[in-house]
Amino acid sequence: MEPVDATKLTVYTGDSFRYRRKALFRAIVEMLHDEGIAGATVLHGIEGYGADKRIHTARILDLSADLPVVIVAIDRTEKIENVLPKLDEMVDKGVVTTEPVRVIFSRPAAL
């Protein structure tokens, strides 16, 4: 496979955030899947803070109910750009970023 220029989508949110009574991260992954995005990964953080500046942690003495979640997806730029309006509707709290990436290989080929 020749290297392919693509875009990485990253959504930073919290595990307690909801979209239509469903965990936001789960709703986002389902939407990305339905839209044919090549793949997505959800990363569950053990500590972090956002706009509220309150530290959320998984330490047993300070156990938080809102740990950080990061959703990462990579696909061709056009496909990522097509899902941005849907993300805008879904994400009430969080940060959505994109950045150019170069896919060296994808096995099995997804892009």
Biopython code that builds the backbone (N, CA, C, O; Angstrom):
import numpy as np
from Bio.PDB.StructureBuilder import StructureBuilder

atoms = [
    (1, "MET", "N", (0.843, -1.183, 0.000)),
    (1, "MET", "CA", (0.000, 0.000, 0.000)),
    (1, "MET", "C", (0.883, 1.239, 0.000)),
    (1, "MET", "O", (1.834, 1.347, 0.774)),
    (2, "GLU", "N", (0.555, 2.147, -0.863)),
    (2, "GLU", "CA", (1.223, 3.453, -0.880)),
    (2, "GLU", "C", (0.727, 4.266, 0.306)),
    (2, "GLU", "O", (-0.436, 4.137, 0.688)),
    (3, "PRO", "N", (1.575, 5.101, 0.901)),
    (3, "PRO", "CA", (1.085, 5.989, 1.972)),
    (3, "PRO", "C", (-0.084, 6.843, 1.471)),
    (3, "PRO", "O", (-0.109, 7.272, 0.317)),
    (4, "VAL", "N", (-1.045, 7.078, 2.361)),
    (4, "VAL", "CA", (-2.271, 7.815, 2.018)),
    (4, "VAL", "C", (-2.419, 8.981, 2.978)),
    (4, "VAL", "O", (-2.281, 8.818, 4.191)),
    (5, "ASP", "N", (-2.702, 10.160, 2.431)),
    (5, "ASP", "CA", (-3.018, 11.302, 3.282)),
    (5, "ASP", "C", (-4.437, 11.130, 3.806)),
    (5, "ASP", "O", (-5.353, 10.783, 3.059)),
    (6, "ALA", "N", (-4.603, 11.378, 5.104)),
    (6, "ALA", "CA", (-5.896, 11.194, 5.751)),
    (6, "ALA", "C", (-6.053, 12.246, 6.840)),
    (6, "ALA", "O", (-5.204, 13.124, 6.997)),
    (7, "THR", "N", (-7.138, 12.151, 7.585)),
    (7, "THR", "CA", (-7.393, 13.068, 8.695)),
    (7, "THR", "C", (-7.720, 12.261, 9.935)),
    (7, "THR", "O", (-8.478, 11.292, 9.885)),
    (8, "LYS", "N", (-7.131, 12.679, 11.059)),
    (8, "LYS", "CA", (-7.446, 12.066, 12.343)),
    (8, "LYS", "C", (-8.438, 12.959, 13.067)),
    (8, "LYS", "O", (-8.208, 14.156, 13.242)),
    (9, "LEU", "N", (-9.531, 12.363, 13.479)),
    (9, "LEU", "CA", (-10.567, 13.037, 14.263)),
    (9, "LEU", "C", (-10.389, 12.614, 15.710)),
    (9, "LEU", "O", (-10.265, 11.424, 16.000)),
    (10, "THR", "N", (-10.375, 13.583, 16.621)),
    (10, "THR", "CA", (-10.273, 13.274, 18.044)),
    (10, "THR", "C", (-11.368, 14.035, 18.782)),
    (10, "THR", "O", (-11.537, 15.241, 18.604)),
    (11, "VAL", "N", (-12.107, 13.306, 19.613)),
    (11, "VAL", "CA", (-13.163, 13.909, 20.430)),
    (11, "VAL", "C", (-12.795, 13.672, 21.887)),
    (11, "VAL", "O", (-12.621, 12.529, 22.311)),
    (12, "TYR", "N", (-12.677, 14.753, 22.654)),
    (12, "TYR", "CA", (-12.373, 14.697, 24.081)),
    (12, "TYR", "C", (-13.662, 14.992, 24.837)),
    (12, "TYR", "O", (-14.287, 16.032, 24.631)),
    (13, "THR", "N", (-14.052, 14.082, 25.703)),
    (13, "THR", "CA", (-15.296, 14.253, 26.433)),
    (13, "THR", "C", (-15.203, 13.510, 27.764)),
    (13, "THR", "O", (-14.110, 13.124, 28.180)),
    (14, "GLY", "N", (-16.318, 13.308, 28.423)),
    (14, "GLY", "CA", (-16.329, 12.604, 29.697)),
    (14, "GLY", "C", (-17.237, 11.390, 29.632)),
    (14, "GLY", "O", (-18.170, 11.351, 28.830)),
    (15, "ASP", "N", (-16.967, 10.398, 30.472)),
    (15, "ASP", "CA", (-17.755, 9.168, 30.385)),
    (15, "ASP", "C", (-19.169, 9.308, 30.934)),
    (15, "ASP", "O", (-19.984, 8.405, 30.749)),
    (16, "SER", "N", (-19.480, 10.402, 31.597)),
    (16, "SER", "CA", (-20.845, 10.585, 32.099)),
    (16, "SER", "C", (-21.724, 11.380, 31.129)),
    (16, "SER", "O", (-22.923, 11.516, 31.370)),
    (17, "PHE", "N", (-21.163, 11.902, 30.049)),
    (17, "PHE", "CA", (-21.931, 12.708, 29.112)),
    (17, "PHE", "C", (-22.843, 11.817, 28.275)),
    (17, "PHE", "O", (-22.480, 10.698, 27.913)),
    (18, "ARG", "N", (-24.028, 12.328, 27.978)),
    (18, "ARG", "CA", (-25.053, 11.546, 27.302)),
    (18, "ARG", "C", (-25.489, 12.231, 26.003)),
    (18, "ARG", "O", (-25.367, 13.444, 25.830)),
    (19, "TYR", "N", (-25.995, 11.404, 25.118)),
    (19, "TYR", "CA", (-26.651, 11.888, 23.903)),
    (19, "TYR", "C", (-27.882, 11.008, 23.697)),
    (19, "TYR", "O", (-27.767, 9.807, 23.456)),
    (20, "ARG", "N", (-29.050, 11.619, 23.795)),
    (20, "ARG", "CA", (-30.309, 10.882, 23.655)),
    (20, "ARG", "C", (-30.343, 9.638, 24.550)),
    (20, "ARG", "O", (-30.651, 8.537, 24.093)),
    (21, "ARG", "N", (-30.025, 9.832, 25.819)),
    (21, "ARG", "CA", (-30.094, 8.814, 26.868)),
    (21, "ARG", "C", (-29.081, 7.680, 26.702)),
    (21, "ARG", "O", (-29.218, 6.629, 27.329)),
    (22, "LYS", "N", (-28.069, 7.888, 25.864)),
    (22, "LYS", "CA", (-27.034, 6.894, 25.641)),
    (22, "LYS", "C", (-25.692, 7.548, 25.962)),
    (22, "LYS", "O", (-25.536, 8.759, 25.802)),
    (23, "ALA", "N", (-24.732, 6.756, 26.411)),
    (23, "ALA", "CA", (-23.394, 7.301, 26.646)),
    (23, "ALA", "C", (-22.916, 7.984, 25.364)),
    (23, "ALA", "O", (-22.986, 7.405, 24.280)),
    (24, "LEU", "N", (-22.430, 9.219, 25.499)),
    (24, "LEU", "CA", (-22.012, 9.992, 24.330)),
    (24, "LEU", "C", (-20.963, 9.255, 23.516)),
    (24, "LEU", "O", (-21.053, 9.210, 22.290)),
    (25, "PHE", "N", (-19.962, 8.672, 24.184)),
    (25, "PHE", "CA", (-18.903, 7.997, 23.431)),
    (25, "PHE", "C", (-19.471, 6.837, 22.613)),
    (25, "PHE", "O", (-19.024, 6.597, 21.491)),
    (26, "ARG", "N", (-20.440, 6.124, 23.157)),
    (26, "ARG", "CA", (-21.058, 5.005, 22.438)),
    (26, "ARG", "C", (-21.871, 5.530, 21.254)),
    (26, "ARG", "O", (-21.822, 4.955, 20.166)),
    (27, "ALA", "N", (-22.611, 6.611, 21.456)),
    (27, "ALA", "CA", (-23.401, 7.201, 20.372)),
    (27, "ALA", "C", (-22.487, 7.689, 19.242)),
    (27, "ALA", "O", (-22.820, 7.546, 18.065)),
    (28, "ILE", "N", (-21.336, 8.266, 19.605)),
    (28, "ILE", "CA", (-20.395, 8.741, 18.582)),
    (28, "ILE", "C", (-19.828, 7.566, 17.791)),
    (28, "ILE", "O", (-19.781, 7.619, 16.562)),
    (29, "VAL", "N", (-19.400, 6.516, 18.471)),
    (29, "VAL", "CA", (-18.847, 5.359, 17.768)),
    (29, "VAL", "C", (-19.891, 4.751, 16.831)),
    (29, "VAL", "O", (-19.568, 4.381, 15.703)),
    (30, "GLU", "N", (-21.124, 4.647, 17.287)),
    (30, "GLU", "CA", (-22.186, 4.096, 16.441)),
    (30, "GLU", "C", (-22.423, 4.976, 15.216)),
    (30, "GLU", "O", (-22.611, 4.470, 14.109)),
    (31, "MET", "N", (-22.414, 6.299, 15.418)),
    (31, "MET", "CA", (-22.597, 7.216, 14.292)),
    (31, "MET", "C", (-21.446, 7.075, 13.298)),
    (31, "MET", "O", (-21.678, 7.005, 12.091)),
    (32, "LEU", "N", (-20.202, 7.031, 13.796)),
    (32, "LEU", "CA", (-19.041, 6.886, 12.915)),
    (32, "LEU", "C", (-19.136, 5.578, 12.126)),
    (32, "LEU", "O", (-18.838, 5.543, 10.932)),
    (33, "HIS", "N", (-19.546, 4.517, 12.794)),
    (33, "HIS", "CA", (-19.720, 3.225, 12.128)),
    (33, "HIS", "C", (-20.776, 3.322, 11.037)),
    (33, "HIS", "O", (-20.558, 2.870, 9.913)),
    (34, "ASP", "N", (-21.916, 3.911, 11.367)),
    (34, "ASP", "CA", (-23.007, 4.054, 10.400)),
    (34, "ASP", "C", (-22.598, 4.903, 9.203)),
    (34, "ASP", "O", (-23.085, 4.694, 8.091)),
    (35, "GLU", "N", (-21.708, 5.857, 9.431)),
    (35, "GLU", "CA", (-21.248, 6.745, 8.356)),
    (35, "GLU", "C", (-20.092, 6.134, 7.544)),
    (35, "GLU", "O", (-19.591, 6.759, 6.609)),
    (36, "GLY", "N", (-19.681, 4.927, 7.901)),
    (36, "GLY", "CA", (-18.649, 4.240, 7.130)),
    (36, "GLY", "C", (-17.226, 4.693, 7.405)),
    (36, "GLY", "O", (-16.340, 4.473, 6.580)),
    (37, "ILE", "N", (-16.994, 5.316, 8.543)),
    (37, "ILE", "CA", (-15.633, 5.718, 8.911)),
    (37, "ILE", "C", (-14.802, 4.445, 9.106)),
    (37, "ILE", "O", (-15.290, 3.459, 9.658)),
    (38, "ALA", "N", (-13.549, 4.472, 8.652)),
    (38, "ALA", "CA", (-12.706, 3.277, 8.599)),
    (38, "ALA", "C", (-12.565, 2.574, 9.945)),
    (38, "ALA", "O", (-12.516, 1.345, 9.987)),
    (39, "GLY", "N", (-12.500, 3.313, 11.031)),
    (39, "GLY", "CA", (-12.381, 2.707, 12.353)),
    (39, "GLY", "C", (-12.363, 3.774, 13.420)),
    (39, "GLY", "O", (-12.060, 4.936, 13.148)),
    (40, "ALA", "N", (-12.689, 3.379, 14.631)),
    (40, "ALA", "CA", (-12.690, 4.308, 15.762)),
    (40, "ALA", "C", (-12.252, 3.553, 17.008)),
    (40, "ALA", "O", (-12.502, 2.355, 17.144)),
    (41, "THR", "N", (-11.600, 4.265, 17.910)),
    (41, "THR", "CA", (-11.151, 3.697, 19.175)),
    (41, "THR", "C", (-11.553, 4.632, 20.298)),
    (41, "THR", "O", (-11.418, 5.850, 20.177)),
    (42, "VAL", "N", (-12.050, 4.063, 21.398)),
    (42, "VAL", "CA", (-12.386, 4.839, 22.587)),
    (42, "VAL", "C", (-11.324, 4.551, 23.638)),
    (42, "VAL", "O", (-11.058, 3.397, 23.975)),
    (43, "LEU", "N", (-10.725, 5.619, 24.147)),
    (43, "LEU", "CA", (-9.716, 5.522, 25.200)),
    (43, "LEU", "C", (-10.298, 6.107, 26.477)),
    (43, "LEU", "O", (-10.800, 7.231, 26.480)),
    (44, "HIS", "N", (-10.231, 5.347, 27.557)),
    (44, "HIS", "CA", (-10.783, 5.778, 28.837)),
    (44, "HIS", "C", (-9.632, 6.252, 29.710)),
    (44, "HIS", "O", (-8.743, 5.472, 30.049)),
    (45, "GLY", "N", (-9.646, 7.522, 30.071)),
    (45, "GLY", "CA", (-8.570, 8.092, 30.869)),
    (45, "GLY", "C", (-8.715, 7.792, 32.349)),
    (45, "GLY", "O", (-9.802, 7.479, 32.834)),
    (46, "ILE", "N", (-7.604, 7.894, 33.051)),
    (46, "ILE", "CA", (-7.635, 7.685, 34.498)),
    (46, "ILE", "C", (-7.616, 8.993, 35.271)),
    (46, "ILE", "O", (-7.873, 9.017, 36.475)),
    (47, "GLU", "N", (-7.307, 10.090, 34.566)),
    (47, "GLU", "CA", (-7.322, 11.387, 35.235)),
    (47, "GLU", "C", (-7.296, 12.485, 34.188)),
    (47, "GLU", "O", (-6.708, 12.319, 33.119)),
    (48, "GLY", "N", (-7.933, 13.607, 34.496)),
    (48, "GLY", "CA", (-7.914, 14.737, 33.593)),
    (48, "GLY", "C", (-8.846, 15.832, 34.068)),
    (48, "GLY", "O", (-9.551, 15.673, 35.065)),
    (49, "TYR", "N", (-8.846, 16.946, 33.348)),
    (49, "TYR", "CA", (-9.787, 18.030, 33.625)),
    (49, "TYR", "C", (-10.101, 18.730, 32.328)),
    (49, "TYR", "O", (-9.356, 18.632, 31.353)),
    (50, "GLY", "N", (-11.214, 19.436, 32.327)),
    (50, "GLY", "CA", (-11.655, 20.151, 31.140)),
    (50, "GLY", "C", (-11.949, 21.595, 31.470)),
    (50, "GLY", "O", (-11.307, 22.193, 32.333)),
    (51, "ALA", "N", (-12.922, 22.146, 30.776)),
    (51, "ALA", "CA", (-13.242, 23.567, 30.905)),
    (51, "ALA", "C", (-13.658, 23.949, 32.315)),
    (51, "ALA", "O", (-13.470, 25.094, 32.726)),
    (52, "ASP", "N", (-14.223, 22.999, 33.066)),
    (52, "ASP", "CA", (-14.643, 23.319, 34.435)),
    (52, "ASP", "C", (-13.462, 23.394, 35.407)),
    (52, "ASP", "O", (-13.626, 23.821, 36.550)),
    (53, "LYS", "N", (-12.282, 22.986, 34.960)),
    (53, "LYS", "CA", (-11.023, 23.031, 35.741)),
    (53, "LYS", "C", (-11.040, 22.140, 36.967)),
    (53, "LYS", "O", (-10.155, 22.242, 37.816)),
    (54, "ARG", "N", (-12.043, 21.257, 37.076)),
    (54, "ARG", "CA", (-12.096, 20.313, 38.178)),
    (54, "ARG", "C", (-11.395, 19.020, 37.758)),
    (54, "ARG", "O", (-11.709, 18.469, 36.703)),
    (55, "ILE", "N", (-10.464, 18.534, 38.557)),
    (55, "ILE", "CA", (-9.744, 17.312, 38.215)),
    (55, "ILE", "C", (-10.627, 16.102, 38.496)),
    (55, "ILE", "O", (-11.166, 15.952, 39.593)),
    (56, "HIS", "N", (-10.764, 15.250, 37.498)),
    (56, "HIS", "CA", (-11.511, 14.001, 37.599)),
    (56, "HIS", "C", (-10.480, 12.885, 37.639)),
    (56, "HIS", "O", (-9.559, 12.873, 36.823)),
    (57, "THR", "N", (-10.614, 11.952, 38.567)),
    (57, "THR", "CA", (-9.578, 10.949, 38.749)),
    (57, "THR", "C", (-10.161, 9.577, 39.053)),
    (57, "THR", "O", (-11.291, 9.461, 39.527)),
    (58, "ALA", "N", (-9.386, 8.552, 38.778)),
    (58, "ALA", "CA", (-9.777, 7.175, 39.088)),
    (58, "ALA", "C", (-9.125, 6.703, 40.380)),
    (58, "ALA", "O", (-9.271, 5.539, 40.753)),
    (59, "ARG", "N", (-8.403, 7.592, 41.072)),
    (59, "ARG", "CA", (-7.801, 7.191, 42.352)),
    (59, "ARG", "C", (-8.895, 6.824, 43.331)),
    (59, "ARG", "O", (-9.897, 7.530, 43.436)),
    (60, "ILE", "N", (-8.719, 5.751, 44.033)),
    (60, "ILE", "CA", (-9.777, 5.193, 44.875)),
    (60, "ILE", "C", (-10.275, 6.174, 45.939)),
    (60, "ILE", "O", (-11.464, 6.168, 46.257)),
    (61, "LEU", "N", (-9.413, 7.004, 46.490)),
    (61, "LEU", "CA", (-9.837, 7.941, 47.521)),
    (61, "LEU", "C", (-10.596, 9.130, 46.955)),
    (61, "LEU", "O", (-11.379, 9.762, 47.663)),
    (62, "ASP", "N", (-10.369, 9.439, 45.683)),
    (62, "ASP", "CA", (-11.007, 10.590, 45.047)),
    (62, "ASP", "C", (-11.871, 10.164, 43.866)),
    (62, "ASP", "O", (-12.013, 10.925, 42.908)),
    (63, "LEU", "N", (-12.444, 8.980, 43.911)),
    (63, "LEU", "CA", (-13.105, 8.405, 42.746)),
    (63, "LEU", "C", (-14.130, 9.363, 42.136)),
    (63, "LEU", "O", (-15.048, 9.832, 42.809)),
    (64, "SER", "N", (-13.951, 9.633, 40.865)),
    (64, "SER", "CA", (-14.810, 10.546, 40.129)),
    (64, "SER", "C", (-15.816, 9.756, 39.299)),
    (64, "SER", "O", (-15.533, 8.642, 38.859)),
    (65, "ALA", "N", (-16.972, 10.333, 39.093)),
    (65, "ALA", "CA", (-17.983, 9.710, 38.247)),
    (65, "ALA", "C", (-17.871, 10.193, 36.805)),
    (65, "ALA", "O", (-18.673, 9.796, 35.961)),
    (66, "ASP", "N", (-16.900, 11.034, 36.513)),
    (66, "ASP", "CA", (-16.787, 11.589, 35.165)),
    (66, "ASP", "C", (-15.343, 11.559, 34.701)),
    (66, "ASP", "O", (-14.677, 12.594, 34.660)),
    (67, "LEU", "N", (-14.859, 10.384, 34.355)),
    (67, "LEU", "CA", (-13.485, 10.247, 33.874)),
    (67, "LEU", "C", (-13.394, 10.659, 32.411)),
    (67, "LEU", "O", (-14.388, 10.610, 31.687)),
    (68, "PRO", "N", (-12.199, 11.066, 31.971)),
    (68, "PRO", "CA", (-12.037, 11.491, 30.584)),
    (68, "PRO", "C", (-12.178, 10.329, 29.600)),
    (68, "PRO", "O", (-11.799, 9.194, 29.885)),
    (69, "VAL", "N", (-12.732, 10.652, 28.442)),
    (69, "VAL", "CA", (-12.859, 9.710, 27.344)),
    (69, "VAL", "C", (-12.370, 10.416, 26.082)),
    (69, "VAL", "O", (-12.693, 11.579, 25.840)),
    (70, "VAL", "N", (-11.588, 9.692, 25.284)),
    (70, "VAL", "CA", (-11.112, 10.212, 24.005)),
    (70, "VAL", "C", (-11.524, 9.225, 22.919)),
    (70, "VAL", "O", (-11.252, 8.029, 23.018)),
    (71, "ILE", "N", (-12.177, 9.734, 21.891)),
    (71, "ILE", "CA", (-12.555, 8.918, 20.738)),
    (71, "ILE", "C", (-11.672, 9.356, 19.581)),
    (71, "ILE", "O", (-11.606, 10.542, 19.259)),
    (72, "VAL", "N", (-10.992, 8.397, 18.957)),
    (72, "VAL", "CA", (-10.087, 8.689, 17.849)),
    (72, "VAL", "C", (-10.540, 7.907, 16.630)),
    (72, "VAL", "O", (-10.826, 6.713, 16.722)),
    (73, "ALA", "N", (-10.607, 8.581, 15.485)),
    (73, "ALA", "CA", (-10.954, 7.932, 14.217)),
    (73, "ALA", "C", (-10.069, 8.509, 13.121)),
    (73, "ALA", "O", (-9.725, 9.691, 13.142)),
    (74, "ILE", "N", (-9.708, 7.668, 12.174)),
    (74, "ILE", "CA", (-8.894, 8.109, 11.038)),
    (74, "ILE", "C", (-9.557, 7.626, 9.757)),
    (74, "ILE", "O", (-9.954, 6.467, 9.637)),
    (75, "ASP", "N", (-9.666, 8.551, 8.797)),
    (75, "ASP", "CA", (-10.203, 8.190, 7.486)),
    (75, "ASP", "C", (-9.811, 9.288, 6.505)),
    (75, "ASP", "O", (-9.111, 10.238, 6.857)),
    (76, "ARG", "N", (-10.267, 9.143, 5.295)),
    (76, "ARG", "CA", (-10.010, 10.176, 4.290)),
    (76, "ARG", "C", (-10.669, 11.479, 4.744)),
    (76, "ARG", "O", (-11.711, 11.478, 5.400)),
    (77, "THR", "N", (-10.038, 12.568, 4.381)),
    (77, "THR", "CA", (-10.459, 13.893, 4.850)),
    (77, "THR", "C", (-11.930, 14.165, 4.558)),
    (77, "THR", "O", (-12.647, 14.677, 5.418)),
    (78, "GLU", "N", (-12.385, 13.829, 3.356)),
    (78, "GLU", "CA", (-13.774, 14.116, 2.977)),
    (78, "GLU", "C", (-14.753, 13.395, 3.897)),
    (78, "GLU", "O", (-15.780, 13.956, 4.280)),
    (79, "LYS", "N", (-14.433, 12.150, 4.251)),
    (79, "LYS", "CA", (-15.343, 11.380, 5.097)),
    (79, "LYS", "C", (-15.385, 11.947, 6.512)),
    (79, "LYS", "O", (-16.450, 11.997, 7.127)),
    (80, "ILE", "N", (-14.232, 12.375, 7.032)),
    (80, "ILE", "CA", (-14.201, 12.988, 8.365)),
    (80, "ILE", "C", (-14.968, 14.304, 8.342)),
    (80, "ILE", "O", (-15.753, 14.577, 9.250)),
    (81, "GLU", "N", (-14.755, 15.110, 7.330)),
    (81, "GLU", "CA", (-15.459, 16.395, 7.248)),
    (81, "GLU", "C", (-16.978, 16.203, 7.169)),
    (81, "GLU", "O", (-17.734, 17.044, 7.657)),
    (82, "ASN", "N", (-17.420, 15.117, 6.565)),
    (82, "ASN", "CA", (-18.862, 14.862, 6.449)),
    (82, "ASN", "C", (-19.522, 14.557, 7.786)),
    (82, "ASN", "O", (-20.724, 14.777, 7.935)),
    (83, "VAL", "N", (-18.765, 14.053, 8.769)),
    (83, "VAL", "CA", (-19.375, 13.732, 10.069)),
    (83, "VAL", "C", (-19.299, 14.901, 11.051)),
    (83, "VAL", "O", (-19.928, 14.847, 12.108)),
    (84, "LEU", "N", (-18.561, 15.937, 10.736)),
    (84, "LEU", "CA", (-18.416, 17.058, 11.674)),
    (84, "LEU", "C", (-19.743, 17.729, 12.024)),
    (84, "LEU", "O", (-19.942, 18.054, 13.195)),
    (85, "PRO", "N", (-20.668, 17.959, 11.080)),
    (85, "PRO", "CA", (-21.956, 18.544, 11.480)),
    (85, "PRO", "C", (-22.727, 17.655, 12.462)),
    (85, "PRO", "O", (-23.389, 18.170, 13.363)),
    (86, "LYS", "N", (-22.654, 16.354, 12.304)),
    (86, "LYS", "CA", (-23.331, 15.447, 13.233)),
    (86, "LYS", "C", (-22.690, 15.523, 14.611)),
    (86, "LYS", "O", (-23.391, 15.518, 15.623)),
    (87, "LEU", "N", (-21.361, 15.594, 14.658)),
    (87, "LEU", "CA", (-20.675, 15.739, 15.945)),
    (87, "LEU", "C", (-21.045, 17.052, 16.609)),
    (87, "LEU", "O", (-21.201, 17.109, 17.829)),
    (88, "ASP", "N", (-21.186, 18.103, 15.821)),
    (88, "ASP", "CA", (-21.561, 19.406, 16.368)),
    (88, "ASP", "C", (-22.910, 19.317, 17.078)),
    (88, "ASP", "O", (-23.120, 19.959, 18.108)),
    (89, "GLU", "N", (-23.808, 18.529, 16.529)),
    (89, "GLU", "CA", (-25.120, 18.334, 17.154)),
    (89, "GLU", "C", (-25.011, 17.479, 18.421)),
    (89, "GLU", "O", (-25.755, 17.702, 19.377)),
    (90, "MET", "N", (-24.116, 16.529, 18.440)),
    (90, "MET", "CA", (-24.047, 15.543, 19.526)),
    (90, "MET", "C", (-23.263, 16.022, 20.743)),
    (90, "MET", "O", (-23.633, 15.708, 21.874)),
    (91, "VAL", "N", (-22.197, 16.771, 20.532)),
    (91, "VAL", "CA", (-21.255, 17.107, 21.610)),
    (91, "VAL", "C", (-21.638, 18.438, 22.249)),
    (91, "VAL", "O", (-21.380, 19.503, 21.688)),
    (92, "ASP", "N", (-22.265, 18.368, 23.445)),
    (92, "ASP", "CA", (-22.598, 19.573, 24.209)),
    (92, "ASP", "C", (-21.415, 20.029, 25.049)),
    (92, "ASP", "O", (-21.201, 21.226, 25.239)),
    (93, "LYS", "N", (-20.643, 19.058, 25.554)),
    (93, "LYS", "CA", (-19.453, 19.344, 26.357)),
    (93, "LYS", "C", (-18.307, 18.536, 25.791)),
    (93, "LYS", "O", (-18.421, 17.326, 25.596)),
    (94, "GLY", "N", (-17.206, 19.209, 25.531)),
    (94, "GLY", "CA", (-16.041, 18.507, 25.015)),
    (94, "GLY", "C", (-15.326, 19.319, 23.962)),
    (94, "GLY", "O", (-15.675, 20.468, 23.691)),
    (95, "VAL", "N", (-14.326, 18.705, 23.378)),
    (95, "VAL", "CA", (-13.517, 19.339, 22.337)),
    (95, "VAL", "C", (-13.405, 18.359, 21.177)),
    (95, "VAL", "O", (-13.176, 17.166, 21.377)),
    (96, "VAL", "N", (-13.568, 18.877, 19.962)),
    (96, "VAL", "CA", (-13.405, 18.075, 18.753)),
    (96, "VAL", "C", (-12.271, 18.694, 17.954)),
    (96, "VAL", "O", (-12.273, 19.895, 17.682)),
    (97, "THR", "N", (-11.290, 17.857, 17.575)),
    (97, "THR", "CA", (-10.169, 18.344, 16.779)),
    (97, "THR", "C", (-9.967, 17.447, 15.566)),
    (97, "THR", "O", (-10.381, 16.287, 15.550)),
    (98, "THR", "N", (-9.320, 18.011, 14.553)),
    (98, "THR", "CA", (-8.859, 17.217, 13.417)),
    (98, "THR", "C", (-7.422, 17.609, 13.136)),
    (98, "THR", "O", (-6.988, 18.725, 13.423)),
    (99, "GLU", "N", (-6.703, 16.666, 12.572)),
    (99, "GLU", "CA", (-5.332, 16.953, 12.160)),
    (99, "GLU", "C", (-4.961, 16.049, 10.996)),
    (99, "GLU", "O", (-5.403, 14.902, 10.923)),
    (100, "PRO", "N", (-4.145, 16.572, 10.084)),
    (100, "PRO", "CA", (-3.724, 15.735, 8.955)),
    (100, "PRO", "C", (-2.775, 14.642, 9.441)),
    (100, "PRO", "O", (-1.923, 14.875, 10.299)),
    (101, "VAL", "N", (-2.939, 13.457, 8.881)),
    (101, "VAL", "CA", (-2.043, 12.336, 9.172)),
    (101, "VAL", "C", (-1.689, 11.654, 7.861)),
    (101, "VAL", "O", (-2.342, 11.857, 6.837)),
    (102, "ARG", "N", (-0.658, 10.853, 7.915)),
    (102, "ARG", "CA", (-0.242, 10.052, 6.764)),
    (102, "ARG", "C", (-0.325, 8.592, 7.178)),
    (102, "ARG", "O", (0.410, 8.157, 8.064)),
    (103, "VAL", "N", (-1.200, 7.841, 6.554)),
    (103, "VAL", "CA", (-1.347, 6.424, 6.852)),
    (103, "VAL", "C", (-0.287, 5.668, 6.044)),
    (103, "VAL", "O", (-0.313, 5.662, 4.814)),
    (104, "ILE", "N", (0.630, 5.042, 6.749)),
    (104, "ILE", "CA", (1.710, 4.293, 6.094)),
    (104, "ILE", "C", (1.191, 2.938, 5.628)),
    (104, "ILE", "O", (1.464, 2.518, 4.504)),
    (105, "PHE", "N", (0.447, 2.259, 6.485)),
    (105, "PHE", "CA", (-0.253, 1.048, 6.058)),
    (105, "PHE", "C", (-1.449, 0.823, 6.966)),
    (105, "PHE", "O", (-1.493, 1.307, 8.097)),
    (106, "SER", "N", (-2.409, 0.084, 6.451)),
    (106, "SER", "CA", (-3.618, -0.269, 7.193)),
    (106, "SER", "C", (-3.917, -1.720, 6.844)),
    (106, "SER", "O", (-4.133, -2.051, 5.678)),
    (107, "ARG", "N", (-3.930, -2.576, 7.846)),
    (107, "ARG", "CA", (-4.116, -4.007, 7.595)),
    (107, "ARG", "C", (-5.269, -4.553, 8.400)),
    (107, "ARG", "O", (-5.222, -4.459, 9.626)),
    (108, "PRO", "N", (-6.291, -5.111, 7.809)),
    (108, "PRO", "CA", (-6.505, -5.102, 6.358)),
    (108, "PRO", "C", (-6.816, -3.695, 5.871)),
    (108, "PRO", "O", (-7.227, -2.836, 6.651)),
    (109, "ALA", "N", (-6.621, -3.470, 4.602)),
    (109, "ALA", "CA", (-6.793, -2.132, 4.033)),
    (109, "ALA", "C", (-8.192, -1.597, 4.326)),
    (109, "ALA", "O", (-9.196, -2.226, 3.993)),
    (110, "ALA", "N", (-8.237, -0.428, 4.955)),
    (110, "ALA", "CA", (-9.529, 0.174, 5.317)),
    (110, "ALA", "C", (-9.759, 1.514, 4.635)),
    (110, "ALA", "O", (-10.901, 1.954, 4.505)),
    (111, "LEU", "N", (-8.695, 2.162, 4.203)),
    (111, "LEU", "CA", (-8.844, 3.494, 3.593)),
    (111, "LEU", "C", (-8.799, 3.406, 2.077)),
    (111, "LEU", "O", (-8.908, 4.426, 1.396)),
]
sb = StructureBuilder()
sb.init_structure("model")
sb.init_model(0)
sb.init_chain("A")
sb.init_seg("    ")
for serial, (resi, resn, name, xyz) in enumerate(atoms, 1):
    if name == "N":
        sb.init_residue(resn, " ", resi, " ")
    sb.init_atom(name, np.array(xyz, "f"), 0.0, 1.0, " ", f" {name:<3s}", serial, name[0])
structure = sb.get_structure()
